[in-house]
Every structure is written in structure tokens, then in C-alpha cells.
Amino acid sequence: MVYVSRVEHFNAAHRVYNPSWSDEQNFEVFGPCANPYYHGHNFELIVTVKGIPHPDTGFVMDMKQLGKIVKEQIVERVDHRNLNLEVDFLKDKIPTCEVFIMEIWKILAPVVAEFTQGRSQLHSLKLIETPKNFVEYFG
């Protein structure tokens, strides 16, 4: 099995809060991330696909095509957006990185499988929010 990865970057704002809680409880649990005026990050998304290299190309997946898929399916929908207010796949969800990455998986996994005709599959996602904070997801 061979694993290939692609990195994409985007910027987005969010507010991490539970709307059914008081402001005090939100600040107690989420700290400054519950700021009612939102805050932003320069995100990095690392997408890893696994498979056996195709005999005709030697590719697990064409990296240019993987980049195109990630840009079209994710980056164009979230870049310079408010995750709470403008991103359809996060509607009515608390946009923590944990929730965000699981929703990204739901979008990318079937597209990667279809593009590679089932020869390869999404292996993992890594979403870097800050130099100190990141999440990984394996589906």
C-alpha cells in the first residue's frame, strides 16, 4: 500500500460555542474561541490517499487531480468564509476542528473513490488550525 498526500491552505473565521448555553458557560468551556465577534485561522488541510499504484501511470492518484478535487469540493467553499454562517455543510453544527474535519471527510471520501474507480481511497485528513493545534481523522 502506498500513501500520497496533498496540502492545501485556506483562511476562515468561526465561533466555537453552543447556542443552547449561556454566554458565561460558553466562555467557561470554549474560552476566547466563543468570542461573539468570531476569530480566524490560516488553516492547512493535508489529504492522504492510499492505494496501489496504477500499472499504466505509477500513480496512486494524480496529485494535480487530487488538488483540484480538494480545491473545488472544500477550499472554494470555505476560504475567506465564516464557518458558522456561510458554509452549508456546517449548518447547525459547532464548527470545532473535530466536527469540521469529519464533515470534510464525508465530502471527499466518495469523490476520491469515484475518481480513482475504487483503486484508491481516502486514508486520512489532518487539519492544522494553529502551529500548536491540529486534528487528524481516519474516517
Phi, psi and omega per residue, in radians:
M1 nan 2.351 3.124
V2 -2.037 2.451 -3.123
Y3 -2.013 2.250 3.088
V4 -2.140 2.536 -3.089
S5 -2.289 2.594 3.099
R6 -2.270 2.407 3.110
V7 -1.897 2.320 3.020
E8 -2.236 2.688 -3.105
H9 -2.131 2.572 3.010
F10 -2.760 2.836 3.117
N11 -2.061 2.415 -3.140
A12 -2.727 2.724 3.079
A13 -1.950 2.691 3.045
H14 -2.757 2.923 2.990
R15 -2.255 2.146 -3.139
V16 -1.670 1.881 -3.130
Y17 -2.806 2.756 3.077
N18 -1.816 1.995 -3.050
P19 -1.126 -0.280 3.126
S20 -1.517 -0.064 3.125
W21 -1.744 2.839 3.025
S22 -1.268 2.847 3.056
D23 -1.036 -0.684 -3.130
E24 -1.075 -0.791 -3.135
Q25 -1.171 -0.703 3.098
N26 -1.059 -0.789 3.132
F27 -1.166 -0.582 3.111
E28 -1.136 -0.717 -3.083
V29 -1.487 -0.807 -2.997
F30 -1.788 -0.130 3.115
G31 1.060 -2.525 -3.084
P32 -1.119 -0.251 3.097
C33 -1.190 -0.258 3.110
A34 -1.557 0.142 -3.136
N35 -0.893 2.154 -3.099
P36 -1.131 -0.226 3.111
Y37 -1.708 0.144 3.069
Y38 1.258 3.044 3.070
H39 -2.719 2.816 -3.042
G40 -2.189 2.902 -3.141
H41 -2.467 2.694 2.934
N42 -1.732 1.699 -3.043
F43 -1.468 2.629 2.914
E44 -2.119 2.326 3.080
L45 -2.066 2.119 3.109
I46 -1.892 2.094 -3.085
V47 -1.910 2.141 -3.136
T48 -2.025 2.241 3.133
V49 -2.001 2.464 3.117
K50 -2.116 2.626 3.101
G51 3.010 -3.053 3.069
I52 -1.749 2.301 -3.140
P53 -0.973 2.385 3.134
H54 -1.150 2.372 -3.084
P55 -1.116 -0.473 -3.115
D56 -1.446 -0.472 -3.047
T57 -2.069 -0.418 -3.016
G58 1.383 0.052 -3.121
F59 -1.606 2.432 2.837
V60 -1.249 -0.749 3.041
M61 -2.801 2.434 3.095
D62 -1.066 2.053 -3.062
M63 -1.121 -0.575 3.072
K64 -1.115 -0.706 3.128
Q65 -1.214 -0.639 3.076
L66 -1.090 -0.780 3.093
G67 -1.051 -0.737 3.128
K68 -1.092 -0.764 3.132
I69 -1.083 -0.826 -3.117
V70 -1.115 -0.727 3.126
K71 -1.113 -0.819 -3.095
E72 -1.214 -0.748 -3.023
Q73 -1.435 -0.517 -3.037
I74 -2.142 -1.098 -2.972
V75 -0.992 -0.807 -3.124
E76 -1.118 -0.394 -3.121
R77 -1.552 -0.323 -3.064
V78 -2.107 -0.339 -3.047
D79 -1.141 2.266 -3.118
H80 0.965 0.709 3.130
R81 -2.145 2.824 2.976
N82 -1.620 1.980 -3.050
L83 -1.076 -0.571 3.138
N84 -1.238 -0.641 -2.940
L85 -1.885 -0.433 -2.957
E86 -2.055 -0.084 -3.027
V87 -1.898 1.930 -3.027
D88 -1.005 -0.695 -3.056
F89 -1.346 -0.040 3.045
L90 -1.931 0.120 -3.131
K91 -0.994 2.309 3.117
D92 1.109 0.401 3.086
K93 -2.114 2.637 3.029
I94 -1.382 2.022 -2.989
P95 -1.422 0.976 2.956
T96 -1.207 2.867 3.081
C97 -1.108 -0.553 3.131
E98 -1.114 -0.810 3.121
V99 -1.203 -0.764 -3.121
F100 -0.985 -0.836 -3.070
I101 -1.183 -0.614 3.111
M102 -1.180 -0.622 3.103
E103 -1.237 -0.643 3.068
I104 -1.072 -0.751 3.126
W105 -0.983 -0.814 -3.105
K106 -1.009 -0.538 3.136
I107 -1.421 -0.838 -2.999
L108 -1.357 -0.656 -3.036
A109 -0.957 -0.877 -3.129
P110 -1.217 -0.532 -3.139
V111 -1.206 -0.741 3.108
V112 -1.103 -0.811 -3.130
A113 -1.068 -0.732 -3.140
E114 -1.178 -0.769 -3.121
F115 -1.066 -0.694 -3.101
T116 -1.596 0.151 -3.131
Q117 0.923 0.674 3.073
G118 1.375 0.006 3.138
R119 -1.281 -0.485 -3.108
S120 -2.306 2.830 3.119
Q121 -2.548 2.762 3.065
L122 -1.116 2.242 -3.138
H123 -1.741 -0.830 -3.102
S124 -2.768 2.802 3.002
L125 -2.220 2.496 3.029
K126 -2.264 2.145 -3.136
L127 -1.995 2.006 -3.122
I128 -1.745 2.046 -3.115
E129 -1.603 -0.753 3.092
T130 -2.455 2.960 3.084
P131 -1.028 -0.353 -3.117
K132 -1.817 -0.277 -3.026
N133 -2.192 2.197 3.058
F134 -2.667 2.795 3.082
V135 -2.218 2.649 3.055
E136 -2.188 2.570 -3.130
Y137 -2.459 2.410 -3.099
F138 -2.078 0.334 3.033
G139 1.439 nan nan
